[in-house]
Amino acid sequence: MNTAQVKAFKMSLRLPGFSVMDRYLFWELLLPFCFGMGIFTSLGISIGTLFDLVRRVTESGLLLTVALKILLLKMPGFIVLAFPMAMLLSALMAYSRLSSDSELIAMRSLGVSVYRLVIPSILFSLIVSGAAFIVNDWVAPAATHEAAVTLEKAVSKERPTFKERNIVYPEYRTIDQPDGQQESVLTRLFYAEEFDGEKMAGLTILDRTQEGVNQIVTSDSATWNISTNTWDFFNGTIYLIAPDGSYRNIVRFEHQQLALPRIPLDLANRRQNFTEMSLSETKEYLKAMKLSGNEQRVRKVQVRIQEKYALPFVCLVFGLVGAAVGVRPQNTNKATSFGICVGLIFSYYLLSFVTSSLGIWGILTPFLGAWMPNLLGLGAGSLLLFQSARLR
């Protein structure tokens, strides 16, 4: 090994800087990534939304402008799913082309290690992971919810009715103790035995928001009044209780409007669709579910929360796996790269479905249920990269 090769080898061991080689590899990754984003987003929209909207336009008379609006609103949800798939295709195509054109051999002959070669792919995948997290948490939930509401209004059709039991929503406030410590105390507890998609039934509300008096409201049923932003309670009783536990007053009513929060209704309506909930909203929902006593529902929400963290990091896993496969000596064309990409994607999401179900059933912890595919993918990618580094 001559002096130039030794110097190049030492440079490969340093922390990566934005060198000429890095810029070149970044550019090689960027073009197929943009291609993959376009392909996978288009496929997702076509399969998941477009065909249904076309049917509604032709058969149900849905306005074309409304259909286009719904299509645009649903696009962020499919973009989130396209991020990791495009990252895998990008790494596979970029490194496979460099390998088939012997450019990787030339770089390694200068002393650049395989580990150094895949660093640009890992950095690029981290950037993509950050973008995926932002879109998945800040953009996609609100857009997906707005698309569902727009479609409901356009076709004058309510969402399918369903029944949920034991809807519990607590409210807390923080008070300062004499010793300077802060403590959370319960100010209101909302409980409903059942929700059928339109009205609550069997309600009991404990209200401690007013100092010096506690209020208990029981009612056969209640609905949310959109025009006044209040709850309409029917056939119930209001108990006013003094701090010493004595009754101050009892009021029976057939119809009573109360200015209580709408959040219990929002939580109940969103029980079946976590794609419309941001990470913070899902955590708030988890707090309410823990009081309901439904352990399976609690585990499901915990798994969904972990999945919201894990999904963006699939980009990192696919970036590593794609680069590890691409740097191996081969002669792979674009069609073969696309085929390998589809196979890896199918295998990964099949494994993700299995582990997620095991997490919901309680066989795995919520963390492992959501993160096990990522951990296994990182392990497989690291093993492939180690094997590639040993090949000469």
Backbone torsions as a table, in degrees:
resi	resn	phi	psi	omega
1	MET	NA	124.2	-178.9
2	ASN	-80.3	179.6	-176.0
3	THR	-64.0	-40.2	-179.1
4	ALA	-63.5	-39.6	179.4
5	GLN	-68.6	-38.8	177.7
6	VAL	-63.2	-42.2	179.5
7	LYS	-64.4	-42.2	178.8
8	ALA	-65.4	-36.1	178.8
9	PHE	-67.0	-39.6	177.6
10	LYS	-65.2	-38.2	178.9
11	MET	-63.4	-32.5	-178.5
12	SER	-70.8	-17.8	-179.9
13	LEU	-89.4	-10.5	-179.0
14	ARG	-80.2	168.0	175.3
15	LEU	-62.7	138.9	-173.4
16	PRO	-66.9	131.9	170.7
17	GLY	-108.9	172.1	-178.6
18	PHE	-84.6	75.8	-176.6
19	SER	-83.9	180.0	177.1
20	VAL	-61.8	-41.7	178.5
21	MET	-62.8	-39.8	178.8
22	ASP	-63.0	-45.0	179.5
23	ARG	-62.5	-38.6	179.2
24	TYR	-64.7	-44.4	179.9
25	LEU	-69.8	-35.5	176.7
26	PHE	-61.3	-42.5	-179.8
27	TRP	-66.3	-38.6	177.7
28	GLU	-64.5	-31.3	179.0
29	LEU	-80.8	-34.4	-172.7
30	LEU	-66.1	-45.7	-175.2
31	LEU	-63.1	-51.0	177.1
32	PRO	-66.9	-25.9	176.5
33	PHE	-65.0	-46.2	177.3
34	CYS	-61.7	-40.1	176.6
35	PHE	-61.3	-44.9	179.8
36	GLY	-65.1	-39.3	177.8
37	MET	-60.4	-43.2	179.3
38	GLY	-65.5	-44.4	-177.7
39	ILE	-66.1	-52.1	-174.2
40	PHE	-71.2	-35.6	175.6
41	THR	-64.9	-42.3	179.1
42	SER	-63.9	-42.6	178.5
43	LEU	-63.4	-44.0	-179.7
44	GLY	-62.8	-45.3	179.9
45	ILE	-64.9	-41.5	-178.6
46	SER	-63.8	-46.3	-177.6
47	ILE	-75.1	-41.1	-171.8
48	GLY	-88.4	-23.3	-172.3
49	THR	-137.3	-45.8	-169.0
50	LEU	-59.8	-47.1	-177.6
51	PHE	-62.1	-39.8	178.8
52	ASP	-66.1	-40.7	179.2
53	LEU	-67.1	-39.2	177.4
54	VAL	-61.5	-41.0	178.0
55	ARG	-63.6	-40.7	179.6
56	ARG	-67.6	-36.7	178.8
57	VAL	-65.3	-43.2	-175.9
58	THR	-80.6	-34.1	-174.6
59	GLU	-102.6	-36.3	-174.9
60	SER	-102.9	-2.4	178.2
61	GLY	75.7	24.4	177.7
62	LEU	-66.4	132.5	-178.8
63	LEU	-63.2	141.3	-178.3
64	LEU	-63.6	-37.5	179.5
65	THR	-64.9	-38.1	177.8
66	VAL	-68.2	-40.1	178.8
67	ALA	-62.5	-40.8	178.3
68	LEU	-66.0	-38.0	177.7
69	LYS	-63.5	-44.6	178.8
70	ILE	-62.9	-40.2	179.8
71	LEU	-60.9	-43.9	179.6
72	LEU	-67.8	-36.9	-179.7
73	LEU	-69.4	-31.4	179.8
74	LYS	-83.1	-12.2	-176.6
75	MET	-60.9	-41.6	179.8
76	PRO	-57.6	-34.9	178.7
77	GLY	-63.8	-36.4	178.0
78	PHE	-80.3	-27.9	175.9
79	ILE	-63.8	-38.8	177.7
80	VAL	-58.7	-43.7	179.6
81	LEU	-70.6	-27.0	-177.9
82	ALA	-77.6	-24.8	-177.4
83	PHE	-54.2	-57.2	-178.0
84	PRO	-65.8	-37.4	-179.7
85	MET	-65.6	-40.7	177.9
86	ALA	-67.0	-33.8	178.2
87	MET	-66.4	-40.7	177.7
88	LEU	-64.4	-46.6	179.4
89	LEU	-62.9	-39.4	-179.3
90	SER	-62.3	-48.2	-178.8
91	ALA	-65.7	-41.4	179.6
92	LEU	-62.5	-49.2	-176.4
93	MET	-67.3	-41.7	-176.3
94	ALA	-65.9	-52.5	-175.9
95	TYR	-74.8	-30.3	176.0
96	SER	-66.1	-40.1	177.8
97	ARG	-65.1	-43.7	178.4
98	LEU	-63.0	-36.2	179.2
99	SER	-70.6	-44.1	-178.6
100	SER	-68.3	-28.4	177.4
101	ASP	-89.6	7.4	177.2
102	SER	65.1	16.4	177.7
103	GLU	-71.4	-35.4	177.0
104	LEU	-66.3	-36.4	177.1
105	ILE	-62.7	-41.5	178.9
106	ALA	-63.0	-42.4	179.4
107	MET	-66.1	-40.5	-179.6
108	ARG	-70.3	-29.2	177.5
109	SER	-66.7	-21.3	176.6
110	LEU	-87.5	2.4	176.9
111	GLY	97.2	6.0	178.6
112	VAL	-79.5	121.3	-177.2
113	SER	-76.3	161.8	177.3
114	VAL	-61.9	-37.8	-180.0
115	TYR	-62.3	-37.5	178.2
116	ARG	-70.0	-32.2	-178.1
117	LEU	-68.8	-32.1	-176.1
118	VAL	-89.3	-5.6	179.6
119	ILE	-59.4	-43.6	176.7
120	PRO	-58.0	-36.8	178.4
121	SER	-66.3	-39.6	179.5
122	ILE	-67.3	-43.4	177.7
123	LEU	-63.4	-41.8	178.7
124	PHE	-62.9	-41.0	-179.8
125	SER	-68.3	-30.9	175.8
126	LEU	-66.8	-39.5	176.0
127	ILE	-62.6	-44.4	178.5
128	VAL	-64.2	-37.5	178.0
129	SER	-61.5	-42.7	177.5
130	GLY	-62.4	-42.9	177.8
131	ALA	-64.1	-39.6	179.6
132	ALA	-64.7	-39.9	179.6
133	PHE	-64.3	-42.5	-179.6
134	ILE	-62.9	-48.0	-179.3
135	VAL	-65.4	-40.4	-176.5
136	ASN	-69.0	-30.4	-175.3
137	ASP	-102.8	-32.6	-174.3
138	TRP	-101.9	-30.5	-171.9
139	VAL	-107.4	-54.1	-171.5
140	ALA	-61.2	-45.5	-177.9
141	PRO	-60.1	-47.3	-179.3
142	ALA	-64.8	-41.2	-179.6
143	ALA	-66.7	-41.0	179.6
144	THR	-65.4	-40.5	177.9
145	HIS	-64.9	-43.3	179.6
146	GLU	-64.2	-36.5	177.6
147	ALA	-63.9	-41.8	179.1
148	ALA	-64.9	-42.4	179.5
149	VAL	-65.5	-41.8	179.7
150	THR	-61.9	-42.4	179.6
151	LEU	-66.6	-39.8	179.2
152	GLU	-62.3	-44.1	-179.9
153	LYS	-66.8	-37.0	-175.6
154	ALA	-69.1	-38.7	-177.1
155	VAL	-99.9	2.5	179.1
156	SER	52.7	48.0	-177.2
157	LYS	-133.4	128.3	177.4
158	GLU	-76.7	158.7	174.9
159	ARG	-63.5	152.9	-180.0
160	PRO	-54.4	133.2	-179.6
161	THR	-71.1	151.8	178.8
162	PHE	-151.5	166.4	179.3
163	LYS	-118.7	128.6	174.0
164	GLU	-124.2	145.7	-178.0
165	ARG	-119.0	156.2	175.0
166	ASN	57.4	63.1	175.6
167	ILE	-85.2	117.4	-177.7
168	VAL	-124.7	129.9	175.7
169	TYR	-138.2	112.8	177.7
170	PRO	-96.9	150.3	173.0
171	GLU	-122.0	138.3	-178.8
172	TYR	-125.3	159.9	170.4
173	ARG	-138.0	155.0	-178.2
174	THR	-99.7	129.3	178.6
175	ILE	-120.6	151.2	179.4
176	ASP	-91.5	127.6	178.2
177	GLN	-84.3	159.5	178.8
178	PRO	-57.4	-29.0	-179.4
179	ASP	-84.5	6.5	178.3
180	GLY	92.3	-9.0	178.9
181	GLN	-79.6	156.3	177.0
182	GLN	-107.4	142.4	-178.3
183	GLU	-136.0	139.6	177.6
184	SER	-91.6	129.5	179.0
185	VAL	-123.7	148.9	179.4
186	LEU	-74.6	127.2	178.6
187	THR	-108.6	-29.3	178.7
188	ARG	-153.1	139.2	177.5
189	LEU	-128.0	118.7	-178.6
190	PHE	-105.6	126.1	179.3
191	TYR	-135.7	133.8	174.6
192	ALA	-133.9	135.4	-178.9
193	GLU	-69.4	-33.7	-172.4
194	GLU	-153.6	148.4	174.6
195	PHE	-137.0	125.0	-176.2
196	ASP	-104.4	13.4	-178.3
197	GLY	100.6	-18.8	179.9
198	GLU	-125.0	-41.1	-176.5
199	LYS	-138.7	153.1	173.7
200	MET	-88.7	151.9	178.2
201	ALA	-136.0	146.3	178.3
202	GLY	64.9	59.6	-173.5
203	LEU	-95.7	145.4	171.2
204	THR	-140.4	124.4	-179.1
205	ILE	-124.2	123.4	173.3
206	LEU	-99.7	118.2	-175.2
207	ASP	-117.3	116.3	179.1
208	ARG	-120.8	26.8	-176.6
209	THR	-75.3	-23.6	-179.7
210	GLN	-99.0	128.8	179.9
211	GLU	-69.6	140.1	176.5
212	GLY	88.0	-6.4	179.8
213	VAL	-152.8	139.2	172.8
214	ASN	-109.5	144.9	-177.1
215	GLN	-125.3	131.0	175.8
216	ILE	-118.9	126.3	-179.7
217	VAL	-117.4	125.2	173.1
218	THR	-118.0	143.0	-176.4
219	SER	-154.4	147.3	177.5
220	ASP	-68.6	-39.6	-177.6
221	SER	-155.6	163.9	178.9
222	ALA	-156.7	145.7	175.7
223	THR	-132.7	157.6	178.6
224	TRP	-89.4	127.9	179.4
225	ASN	-93.9	107.8	-175.3
226	ILE	-66.7	-37.1	-175.1
227	SER	-66.7	-35.4	-177.7
228	THR	-107.8	-5.4	-177.8
229	ASN	56.0	43.5	177.4
230	THR	-135.3	170.3	175.4
231	TRP	-94.1	135.7	171.9
232	ASP	-99.8	111.8	178.8
233	PHE	-99.8	143.1	-176.5
234	PHE	-128.5	135.9	175.1
235	ASN	53.2	73.5	-177.0
236	GLY	-146.5	-172.6	-178.6
237	THR	-140.7	140.5	175.6
238	ILE	-112.2	123.7	177.9
239	TYR	-108.8	123.9	174.4
240	LEU	-102.2	121.4	-173.3
241	ILE	-119.2	131.9	178.3
242	ALA	-77.0	162.4	180.0
243	PRO	-57.0	-27.8	180.0
244	ASP	-82.7	1.9	176.7
245	GLY	95.0	-3.2	-179.1
246	SER	-84.2	151.7	177.6
247	TYR	-76.8	131.5	173.9
248	ARG	-93.6	-38.7	-176.5
249	ASN	-162.5	151.0	175.4
250	ILE	-130.4	124.6	-178.2
251	VAL	-122.8	122.2	175.0
252	ARG	-101.0	143.7	-176.3
253	PHE	-144.8	156.7	171.1
254	GLU	-96.9	-33.5	177.4
255	HIS	-146.6	126.7	-178.9
256	GLN	-143.3	132.2	175.7
257	GLN	-97.4	130.3	179.4
258	LEU	-129.0	137.3	-179.0
259	ALA	-87.2	78.2	177.6
260	LEU	-108.8	160.1	-178.3
261	PRO	-61.9	151.3	178.4
262	ARG	-85.2	-9.4	-171.5
263	ILE	-53.9	-41.5	178.5
264	PRO	-56.5	-37.6	178.2
265	LEU	-68.1	-42.2	178.8
266	ASP	-61.7	-41.7	179.0
267	LEU	-64.6	-42.6	-179.3
268	ALA	-66.3	-39.6	-179.9
269	ASN	-67.6	-28.8	-175.8
270	ARG	-95.7	8.0	-175.9
271	ARG	-61.5	-32.4	-172.8
272	GLN	-93.8	-2.4	-174.0
273	ASN	-141.8	95.9	179.9
274	PHE	-79.2	-14.0	178.5
275	THR	-68.8	-16.5	179.0
276	GLU	-95.3	5.7	-177.0
277	MET	-116.5	134.0	174.6
278	SER	-76.0	175.8	-179.4
279	LEU	-63.5	-43.2	-179.8
280	SER	-66.3	-38.6	178.7
281	GLU	-67.2	-37.6	178.5
282	THR	-66.2	-37.4	177.3
283	LYS	-66.3	-38.8	176.1
284	GLU	-64.2	-38.7	177.9
285	TYR	-64.6	-36.5	178.5
286	LEU	-62.6	-39.7	178.8
287	LYS	-58.8	-41.7	179.2
288	ALA	-69.4	-38.0	-178.5
289	MET	-66.6	-32.3	-179.7
290	LYS	-64.3	-25.1	178.6
291	LEU	-86.5	-11.3	-176.9
292	SER	-80.8	-20.3	-178.5
293	GLY	83.1	2.1	179.3
294	ASN	-88.1	94.9	-173.2
295	GLU	-65.5	-38.4	-179.8
296	GLN	-65.9	-40.1	177.1
297	ARG	-64.7	-39.0	178.1
298	VAL	-62.4	-45.8	178.7
299	ARG	-62.0	-38.9	179.6
300	LYS	-62.7	-43.9	179.0
301	VAL	-65.4	-40.1	178.0
302	GLN	-62.4	-40.1	177.3
303	VAL	-65.1	-42.2	-179.4
304	ARG	-64.6	-35.7	177.2
305	ILE	-64.4	-46.4	178.6
306	GLN	-63.8	-34.6	178.3
307	GLU	-66.7	-32.3	177.3
308	LYS	-66.8	-30.1	173.1
309	TYR	-77.5	-39.7	-171.7
310	ALA	-76.3	-32.8	-174.5
311	LEU	-56.5	-47.3	179.5
312	PRO	-61.1	-31.1	-177.3
313	PHE	-78.4	-4.6	170.3
314	VAL	-61.6	-31.2	177.6
315	CYS	-59.6	-42.1	178.5
316	LEU	-65.2	-42.5	179.4
317	VAL	-62.1	-48.5	-178.3
318	PHE	-67.6	-33.2	176.9
319	GLY	-64.0	-40.9	178.5
320	LEU	-69.7	-46.6	-179.0
321	VAL	-63.8	-44.2	-180.0
322	GLY	-62.3	-42.4	178.5
323	ALA	-67.9	-40.3	-179.8
324	ALA	-63.6	-38.9	177.1
325	VAL	-72.6	-38.3	-175.8
326	GLY	-69.1	-31.4	-176.5
327	VAL	-80.0	-8.3	178.8
328	ARG	-70.6	142.6	179.4
329	PRO	-58.3	121.8	-176.0
330	GLN	-165.6	175.9	175.1
331	ASN	-134.0	75.9	-172.1
332	THR	-105.3	130.0	176.9
333	ASN	-92.1	-179.4	-175.8
334	LYS	-66.5	-37.4	-179.7
335	ALA	-64.2	-42.0	178.2
336	THR	-64.9	-41.0	177.3
337	SER	-59.7	-41.5	179.4
338	PHE	-65.7	-39.5	178.3
339	GLY	-64.7	-43.7	176.6
340	ILE	-61.7	-40.0	-179.7
341	CYS	-61.0	-46.5	-179.6
342	VAL	-62.8	-41.6	179.4
343	GLY	-63.2	-44.0	179.5
344	LEU	-66.3	-39.3	-180.0
345	ILE	-64.0	-45.6	179.8
346	PHE	-61.2	-44.1	-179.5
347	SER	-64.0	-42.1	-177.5
348	TYR	-64.8	-48.6	-176.0
349	TYR	-73.0	-26.2	172.3
350	LEU	-66.2	-44.5	176.6
351	LEU	-63.4	-39.5	179.3
352	SER	-62.9	-40.1	178.3
353	PHE	-63.7	-42.1	-178.7
354	VAL	-65.5	-49.0	-177.6
355	THR	-67.6	-34.5	176.7
356	SER	-63.5	-42.8	177.8
357	SER	-64.1	-39.5	177.7
358	LEU	-64.3	-35.1	176.5
359	GLY	-67.3	-39.7	179.0
360	ILE	-68.3	-36.1	179.1
361	TRP	-75.4	-12.0	179.3
362	GLY	91.5	2.8	178.1
363	ILE	-71.5	-38.9	173.9
364	LEU	-111.9	157.0	173.4
365	THR	-69.3	156.8	177.9
366	PRO	-56.0	-36.5	179.4
367	PHE	-63.6	-49.7	-179.7
368	LEU	-67.7	-34.6	178.6
369	GLY	-60.0	-34.9	-179.5
370	ALA	-92.4	-34.3	-171.4
371	TRP	-99.3	-12.8	-176.7
372	MET	-58.1	-42.9	176.4
373	PRO	-58.9	-38.5	177.7
374	ASN	-65.3	-44.3	-179.3
375	LEU	-64.4	-43.2	177.3
376	LEU	-65.5	-37.6	178.2
377	GLY	-65.7	-41.0	176.6
378	LEU	-64.1	-40.2	177.8
379	GLY	-64.0	-44.0	179.3
380	ALA	-65.8	-41.6	178.6
381	GLY	-63.6	-41.2	178.5
382	SER	-65.0	-39.2	178.7
383	LEU	-65.7	-44.2	177.7
384	LEU	-62.8	-39.2	179.9
385	LEU	-66.9	-39.7	178.0
386	PHE	-63.6	-41.3	178.4
387	GLN	-65.6	-39.6	178.6
388	SER	-65.0	-35.7	179.9
389	ALA	-66.7	-26.5	-179.2
390	ARG	-82.0	-17.7	-180.0
391	LEU	-78.7	140.9	179.0
392	ARG	-116.6	NA	NA
